[in-house]
Amino acid sequence: MDGQKQGTGFFASIASTLSAMSRSVNGLLGYEGLEVINPEGGTEDAEVEAHKGRWKQEDRDSYWKMMQNYIGSDITSMVTLPVLIFEPMTMLQKMAELMEYSDILKLADECEDPHMRLVYAAAWFISMYYVVQRTWKPFNPILGETYEMVNHCGITFIAEQVSHHPPMSAAHAENEHFVYDITSKLKTKFLGNSVDVYPVGRTRLTLKKTGVVLDLVPPPSKANNIIFGRTWVDSPGEMILTNLTTSDKVVLYFQPCGWFGAGRYEVDGYVYNADEEPKFLMTGKWNEFMSCQPCDSEGEPLLGSELKEVWRVADIPKNDKFQYTYFAHKLNSFDTAPKKLLPSDSRLRSDRLALEQGDLSKAGVEKSRLEERQRAEKRAREASGDEYKPRWFEITDETASTPWGDLEIYKYNGSKYTQHRTTVDSSDDIGESENSSSEFNPWQYHNVSAAQS
């Protein structure tokens, strides 16, 4: 094809130029007008690197032709994506990954210094970004799907998909030191070979000893090279963590990835008091560690003080297919599940299970079946005039303002969930199912089949 020949010639000329600079660094080059960046570096020719990816050539080209129609659009729930780019985990499970380093929140809760307390809390939120760099896409939750986690730092975690259009999730986590609540609605913008992801959500963290409430505004993220080249994720911009009780705050700047990977992963910023005077400087890399140091009113380190490490990523499995941490593998297991699991739990999804077992064909079929069943339920709900109501979270009258749009807030129904869990766990009846013995069942209507129109 002429276009391919032209593209090949373009690659060759750019690759030749870059090789003259250095054959061991990553380059910036084009594929039919698309930018392709390899921030990881490498020793391969630029042309070879640019064509790397998970796609077969014919699949990639046909998918690109289809996706061109969506450039500039929010594709959160518009496009059915091929299962080959997925990981065997849902978005609800990925929300639970923030809990891995919850031991940091014990330090925050027990800390007497209000500004050092913010250092710990900010480091905890930073720890999530190691997970963000994983380039496989999690499954979109089915409406009514849930995910529960126990047996980690004394935490009870419950997440639920509370809306399908727009896709929204809500989650609650709690132990003796903290309460964590989030309502999340992702907004995306498809740009061709990349997707901008805007975290339209409200995140609240309450530390129990002092009762202080912290509010998080995270930076947007960008998934690069989703069709052509090696996929990678960046999150340039500011993260702001505000103590709503005292007006102290943390402002951290995520450096954008520059040419040849310069600045990638780097995070720097300050903890400020209510008068906006810097009290601690924070520095590190969001995929490795975060450190802090007391500073003066000019933001310079105090004489005699030392840089203190407050978080470092744990050891990870080597050559893991899906770039999973040990904790991520636990989230997919029943080791972190209640004894009697809700049948709507993500672990029970047939498409997720098939992908985990390496059966892409079955995973694709099951994914389509579940999505069609979800559409059939929507038709039945509209025909009967029913309004969908989540089981463990309730819509409130509150609307939160975010940098990327307003957000309706869902509130955790703790008494209802606690009563359910107490009743089920104390019963000898299998009832809600006991771990893997149950079929995935988030459905509102049990007599609706996917074949109904």
Secondary structure, 3 states (H helix, E strand, C coil): CHHHHHHHHHHHHHHHHHHHHCCCCCCEEEECCEEEECCCCCCCCHHHHHCCCCCCHHHHHHHHHHHHHHCCCCCCCCCCCCHHHEEEEEHHHHHHHHHHHCHHHHHHHHCCCHHHHHHHHHHHHHHCHHHHCCCCEEECCCCCCEEEECCCCCCEEEEEEEECCCCEEEEEEECCCEEEEEEEEEEEEECCCEEEEEEEEEEEEEECCCCCEEEEECCCEEEECCCCCCCEEECCEEEEEEECCCCCEEEEEECCCCHHHCCCCEEEEEEECCCCCEEEEEEEECCCEEEEEEECCCCCECCCCCCEEEEECCCCCCCCCCCCCHHHHHHHCCCCCCCCCCCCEHHHCHHHHHHHCCCHHHHHHHHHHHHHHHHHHHHHHHHHCCCCCCCCEEEEEEEEEECCEEEEEEEECHHHHHHHHHHHHCCCCCCCCCHHHCCCCCCCCCCCCCCCC
